[in-house]
Amino acid sequence: MKERLSEVNYNHETDETHEILNGLEDMRSELIGYCYRMMGSIFEAEDAVQDTIIRAWKHQEQMRQQASLRAWVYRIATNVCLDRLRSAKRRALPMDLSEPAAVVTEPRESLPQHSWIWPAPGYVDDPGNILVSRETLRLSFIALLQLLPPRQRAVLILQEVFRWSAAETAGALEMTVAAVNSAVQRARATMAKAQLRSEALQADDDEVDEGLITLYVEAFEQYNINALLALFQENGSLSMPPFTMWVQGGANLAAFYQITRSHCVGSRMMPVRVNGNRPAFAQYVPSGEDGLLVPWAIHVLELSGGKIAHVHHFIDAELFICFGLPEHR
């Protein structure tokens, strides 16, 4: 992770300097929310925001001449994201890349980190001056956004998510209002035609079923496969980026849990805030060293009709660092 702006050296320390510095830092969380939706990765988003703030800081003389500081900073953030996305391939969730496994085996085939959509920690969009819907942080919505060309994506996020006007969006992105309206229409049409499997698997329960969540944690920590299976819908499923394999249906879930038993028995779960406060847990597994538990995966649950529709197991040790979680338990 790059240094925060407060750690960057600067000269001529003044009250105005501090005001600019604090103003940029105050925007950090909302910018991460914007860049996360653009990039589909919290790792890329945090780096993009750091680049954005440092670029803005280095051009603070231009900043003082802007009618709208926010629009100017978002213009920089958009250009940073567009530069990073210029040669990038679309990020996705496993169920949008392939059919579920026909034969369940220990997962082996994987793709690099830049292939996948990753969850975001709870501080994204926290500032009260950004009133955005939690729905726009759902993993399925992030997956849909990745179908759009980057500039259309930026326009749609600013207008449909952050609720900017067409004029504000045009000013920030150096476009005409007509071009903004056209881009939004094309983006909406693309998303309406999309038939991503992840969208069909998304949670549809507005309220988290705390009883169901408690039962999931108990069943997983006890590694009671029958109890786990009883919590899923008949056609429930799970996935585990960076592995490409995902499994669906009771028999395949049972086979998967049995295959991974030796690795997961003895796990402990820690609740975490993820993507609009979706139900999620950090899984720590035994390391074999004096009972020490080490990071393994972030579980994000999709609930529907009082059952589990899908569990995303995001397997990446960097996530634990990004989420500020302990390195062991």
Secondary structure as UniProt FT lines:
FT   HELIX           5..7
FT   HELIX           15..26
FT   HELIX           28..39
FT   HELIX           42..58
FT   HELIX           60..63
FT   TURN            64..65
FT   HELIX           69..85
FT   TURN            86..87
FT   HELIX           94..96
FT   HELIX           113..115
FT   TURN            122..125
FT   TURN            128..129
FT   HELIX           134..137
FT   HELIX           139..145
FT   TURN            146..147
FT   HELIX           150..156
FT   HELIX           157..161
FT   HELIX           166..173
FT   HELIX           177..193
FT   HELIX           197..201
FT   HELIX           210..221
FT   TURN            222..223
FT   HELIX           225..229
FT   TURN            230..231
FT   STRAND          232..239
FT   TURN            241..242
FT   STRAND          246..248
FT   HELIX           250..259
FT   HELIX           261..264
FT   TURN            265..266
FT   STRAND          268..274
FT   TURN            275..277
FT   STRAND          278..286
FT   TURN            290..291
FT   STRAND          293..304
FT   TURN            305..306
FT   STRAND          307..314
FT   HELIX           317..322
FT   TURN            323..324
//
